[in-house]
Amino acid sequence: MMLLHGALLPINIWRTAEMVRLTRRVTAAAAENDLSGVWLRPYMRSARMKAGRVLFRKGDAARHLYFLASGQIEFVEIGEMMEAGRLFGEIAFFAPDKQRTLTARCTMDSTVLRIDEATFQQLYFQNPAFGFEIVNLVAGRLLADRGRLERQLAAIRASESPAGA
C-alpha cells in the first residue's frame, strides 16, 4: 500500500499544481472581468475553419465548448456576430437535453479552439472557481438573451399599437 501511495504522489502533486495554476488564472480573469477564456487555452485544441463552415447547428448534441481565437462567428437564428476573443457554446452543456440552441457559422476564415465535454466537466467539478466563472458566463448570456427578447417584444407591441393612442 505504501508503494502505491509513493508511486501516486508525484502524479497527485502535479495535478494539484495544475489546479492551483488554473484557479489563479480564473481568479485573475474574474478580477479583470475577462470572460474571454484565454486561461482555458492549455486545455483546448485548435482548428482552422474556412468561411461558411458551420461549427454546430441548432438541435445538435453539445460535444465541445469553443473559443474564437481569430475570425468571426455568426449565430444564424438571431443574426448576431461574435468577434475573436470570446467563449461560446457553453449553454448547451447545462441544458437538460444537451442540445445546441443556435447555429454557429464562420463568416470568415477563423481559428477556433475547442474543449471536449469530458475535460470541461472535469475542470468544472474539480475547480470551484472555474465552475463559478462558467456559471457567471452562462447567466450573463441568458440575461442578454432575455434583454434581446424584451426589446423585440417592445418593438412588436409598439408597431401594433394605434398611431393615435
C-alpha contacts under 8 A as a table, 3 or more apart, distances in Angstrom:
res1	aa1	res2	aa2	distance
1	M	4	L	5.16
1	M	5	H	6.39
2	M	5	H	5.18
2	M	6	G	6.02
3	L	6	G	4.96
3	L	7	A	6.11
4	L	7	A	5.14
4	L	8	L	6.22
5	H	8	L	5.06
5	H	9	L	5.98
6	G	9	L	5.25
6	G	10	P	7.84
7	A	10	P	6.85
7	A	11	I	7.89
8	L	11	I	5.33
8	L	12	N	6.17
9	L	12	N	5.10
9	L	13	I	6.09
10	P	13	I	5.08
10	P	14	W	6.09
11	I	14	W	5.13
11	I	15	R	6.12
12	N	15	R	5.09
12	N	16	T	6.03
13	I	16	T	5.12
13	I	17	A	6.18
14	W	17	A	5.16
14	W	18	E	6.18
15	R	18	E	4.98
15	R	19	M	6.26
16	T	19	M	5.15
16	T	20	V	6.20
17	A	20	V	5.06
17	A	21	R	6.21
18	E	21	R	5.19
18	E	22	L	6.27
19	M	22	L	5.04
19	M	23	T	6.05
19	M	126	Q	7.96
19	M	127	N	6.92
20	V	23	T	5.06
20	V	24	R	6.22
21	R	24	R	5.15
21	R	25	R	6.29
22	L	25	R	5.06
22	L	26	V	6.12
22	L	39	W	7.25
22	L	130	F	7.81
23	T	26	V	5.09
23	T	27	T	6.00
23	T	127	N	7.02
23	T	129	A	6.08
23	T	130	F	6.84
24	R	27	T	5.06
24	R	28	A	6.05
25	R	28	A	5.12
25	R	29	A	6.08
25	R	39	W	5.73
26	V	29	A	5.04
26	V	30	A	6.06
26	V	39	W	6.73
26	V	129	A	6.48
26	V	130	F	6.04
26	V	133	E	7.34
27	T	30	A	5.07
27	T	31	A	6.13
27	T	129	A	7.03
28	A	31	A	5.09
28	A	32	E	6.30
29	A	32	E	5.18
29	A	33	N	5.94
29	A	34	D	4.71
29	A	35	L	6.58
29	A	39	W	7.70
30	A	33	N	4.82
30	A	34	D	5.96
30	A	35	L	7.13
30	A	133	E	7.18
31	A	34	D	7.60
34	D	37	G	7.60
35	L	86	R	7.27
35	L	87	L	7.55
35	L	133	E	7.72
35	L	137	L	7.01
36	S	67	F	7.79
36	S	85	G	5.41
36	S	86	R	4.48
36	S	87	L	5.78
37	G	40	L	5.34
37	G	41	R	7.21
37	G	67	F	6.79
37	G	85	G	7.53
37	G	86	R	6.57
37	G	87	L	5.84
38	V	41	R	5.55
38	V	85	G	7.62
39	W	42	P	7.28
40	L	43	Y	5.65
40	L	44	M	6.66
41	R	44	M	5.09
41	R	45	R	7.84
41	R	113	L	7.47
43	Y	115	I	6.51
43	Y	119	T	7.70
44	M	113	L	5.69
44	M	114	R	5.08
44	M	115	I	4.73
44	M	116	D	8.00
45	R	113	L	5.21
45	R	114	R	5.34
45	R	115	I	6.56
46	S	111	T	6.84
46	S	112	V	5.78
46	S	113	L	4.27
46	S	114	R	6.55
47	A	111	T	5.77
47	A	112	V	5.38
47	A	113	L	6.16
48	R	109	D	7.33
48	R	110	S	5.84
48	R	111	T	4.56
48	R	112	V	6.34
49	M	53	R	6.36
49	M	106	C	7.16
49	M	109	D	5.62
49	M	110	S	5.11
49	M	111	T	6.07
49	M	112	V	7.12
50	K	53	R	5.69
50	K	106	C	7.01
50	K	108	M	6.51
50	K	109	D	4.40
50	K	110	S	6.46
51	A	106	C	5.16
51	A	107	T	5.06
51	A	108	M	3.99
51	A	109	D	4.61
51	A	110	S	7.23
52	G	105	R	6.08
52	G	106	C	5.23
52	G	107	T	5.66
52	G	108	M	6.95
53	R	105	R	5.66
53	R	106	C	5.42
53	R	107	T	7.93
54	V	57	R	7.06
54	V	103	T	7.38
54	V	104	A	5.87
54	V	105	R	4.23
54	V	106	C	6.39
55	L	103	T	7.66
55	L	104	A	5.58
55	L	105	R	5.87
55	L	106	C	7.54
56	F	60	D	6.45
56	F	100	R	7.47
56	F	103	T	5.61
56	F	104	A	5.57
56	F	105	R	7.46
57	R	60	D	5.52
57	R	100	R	6.74
57	R	102	L	6.29
57	R	103	T	4.05
57	R	104	A	6.47
58	K	99	Q	7.39
58	K	100	R	4.96
58	K	101	T	5.06
58	K	102	L	4.40
58	K	103	T	4.78
59	G	99	Q	5.09
59	G	100	R	4.97
59	G	101	T	6.30
59	G	102	L	7.62
60	D	99	Q	5.36
60	D	100	R	5.36
61	A	98	K	5.89
61	A	99	Q	4.57
61	A	100	R	6.29
62	A	65	L	7.97
62	A	89	G	7.79
62	A	92	A	5.79
62	A	93	F	6.24
62	A	98	K	5.59
62	A	99	Q	5.50
62	A	100	R	6.07
62	A	117	E	7.81
63	R	116	D	5.94
63	R	117	E	5.47
64	H	89	G	7.25
64	H	114	R	5.97
64	H	115	I	5.40
64	H	116	D	4.48
64	H	117	E	5.50
65	L	87	L	7.45
65	L	88	F	6.39
65	L	89	G	5.11
65	L	90	E	5.50
65	L	114	R	5.53
65	L	115	I	5.32
65	L	116	D	6.54
65	L	117	E	7.18
65	L	120	F	7.68
66	Y	87	L	5.65
66	Y	88	F	5.28
66	Y	89	G	5.95
66	Y	90	E	7.74
66	Y	112	V	6.64
66	Y	113	L	5.63
66	Y	114	R	4.42
66	Y	115	I	6.56
67	F	85	G	6.89
67	F	86	R	5.64
67	F	87	L	4.35
67	F	88	F	6.22
67	F	112	V	5.75
67	F	113	L	5.01
67	F	114	R	6.21
68	L	71	G	7.08
68	L	72	Q	7.47
68	L	73	I	7.81
68	L	83	E	7.42
68	L	84	A	4.96
68	L	85	G	5.57
68	L	86	R	5.63
68	L	87	L	6.51
68	L	88	F	7.86
68	L	110	S	7.48
68	L	111	T	6.34
68	L	112	V	4.73
68	L	113	L	6.38
69	A	84	A	5.25
69	A	85	G	5.45
69	A	86	R	7.61
69	A	110	S	7.47
69	A	111	T	5.37
69	A	112	V	5.62
69	A	113	L	6.77
70	S	83	E	7.70
70	S	84	A	4.81
70	S	85	G	7.19
70	S	110	S	5.23
70	S	111	T	5.04
70	S	112	V	7.11
71	G	83	E	6.70
71	G	84	A	5.78
71	G	106	C	7.56
71	G	107	T	7.68
71	G	108	M	5.90
71	G	109	D	5.94
71	G	110	S	4.13
71	G	111	T	6.50
72	Q	81	M	6.75
72	Q	82	M	5.69
72	Q	83	E	4.98
72	Q	84	A	6.17
72	Q	106	C	5.92
72	Q	107	T	5.70
72	Q	108	M	6.05
72	Q	109	D	7.82
72	Q	110	S	6.49
73	I	81	M	5.62
73	I	82	M	5.09
73	I	83	E	6.77
73	I	104	A	6.32
73	I	105	R	5.51
73	I	106	C	4.54
73	I	107	T	5.74
73	I	108	M	7.81
74	E	79	G	6.53
74	E	80	E	5.69
74	E	81	M	4.42
74	E	82	M	6.25
74	E	104	A	5.70
74	E	105	R	5.25
74	E	106	C	6.23
74	E	107	T	6.30
75	F	78	I	5.98
75	F	79	G	5.66
75	F	80	E	5.37
75	F	81	M	6.32
75	F	82	M	7.87
75	F	102	L	6.23
75	F	103	T	5.53
75	F	104	A	4.79
75	F	105	R	6.56
76	V	79	G	5.04
76	V	80	E	7.11
76	V	102	L	6.95
76	V	103	T	5.53
76	V	104	A	6.42
76	V	105	R	7.08
77	E	102	L	6.20
77	E	103	T	6.71
82	M	86	R	7.44
83	E	86	R	6.99
87	L	90	E	7.64
88	F	91	I	7.96
89	G	92	A	6.37
89	G	93	F	7.85
89	G	100	R	7.51
90	E	93	F	5.61
90	E	94	F	7.38
90	E	134	I	7.89
90	E	138	V	6.95
91	I	94	F	5.50
91	I	95	A	6.52
91	I	100	R	7.83
91	I	138	V	5.93
92	A	95	A	4.96
92	A	97	D	7.95
92	A	98	K	4.97
92	A	99	Q	5.38
92	A	100	R	5.25
92	A	101	T	6.98
93	F	98	K	5.47
93	F	99	Q	7.81
93	F	117	E	7.65
94	F	98	K	6.66
95	A	98	K	4.89
95	A	99	Q	6.86
100	R	103	T	7.41
106	C	109	D	6.82
106	C	110	S	6.68
115	I	119	T	6.62
115	I	120	F	6.45
116	D	119	T	5.58
116	D	120	F	6.17
117	E	120	F	4.91
117	E	121	Q	5.97
118	A	121	Q	5.16
118	A	122	Q	6.13
119	T	122	Q	5.00
119	T	123	L	6.19
120	F	123	L	5.26
120	F	124	Y	5.98
121	Q	124	Y	4.86
121	Q	125	F	6.00
122	Q	125	F	5.44
122	Q	126	Q	5.90
123	L	126	Q	5.26
123	L	127	N	5.70
123	L	130	F	6.94
123	L	131	G	7.56
124	Y	127	N	5.65
124	Y	128	P	6.75
124	Y	130	F	5.92
124	Y	131	G	4.60
125	F	128	P	6.72
125	F	131	G	6.89
127	N	130	F	5.44
127	N	131	G	6.33
128	P	131	G	4.93
128	P	132	F	5.99
129	A	132	F	5.08
129	A	133	E	6.29
130	F	133	E	5.20
130	F	134	I	6.28
131	G	134	I	5.17
131	G	135	V	6.19
132	F	135	V	5.12
132	F	136	N	6.18
133	E	136	N	4.99
133	E	137	L	6.18
134	I	137	L	4.96
134	I	138	V	6.18
135	V	138	V	5.08
135	V	139	A	6.06
136	N	139	A	5.08
136	N	140	G	6.06
137	L	140	G	5.09
137	L	141	R	6.26
138	V	141	R	5.16
138	V	142	L	6.17
139	A	142	L	5.09
139	A	143	L	6.10
140	G	143	L	5.15
140	G	144	A	6.14
141	R	144	A	5.02
141	R	145	D	6.17
142	L	145	D	5.00
142	L	146	R	6.17
143	L	146	R	4.95
143	L	147	G	6.18
144	A	147	G	5.05
144	A	148	R	6.17
145	D	148	R	5.04
145	D	149	L	6.17
146	R	149	L	5.12
146	R	150	E	6.11
147	G	150	E	5.06
147	G	151	R	6.21
148	R	151	R	5.22
148	R	152	Q	6.29
149	L	152	Q	5.02
149	L	153	L	6.11
150	E	153	L	5.06
150	E	154	A	6.11
151	R	154	A	5.08
151	R	155	A	6.18
152	Q	155	A	5.10
152	Q	156	I	6.23
153	L	156	I	5.07
153	L	157	R	6.13
154	A	157	R	5.08
154	A	158	A	6.04
155	A	158	A	5.05
155	A	159	S	6.17
156	I	159	S	5.18
156	I	160	E	6.23
157	R	160	E	5.12
157	R	161	S	6.18
158	A	161	S	5.37
161	S	165	A	7.04
162	P	165	A	5.41
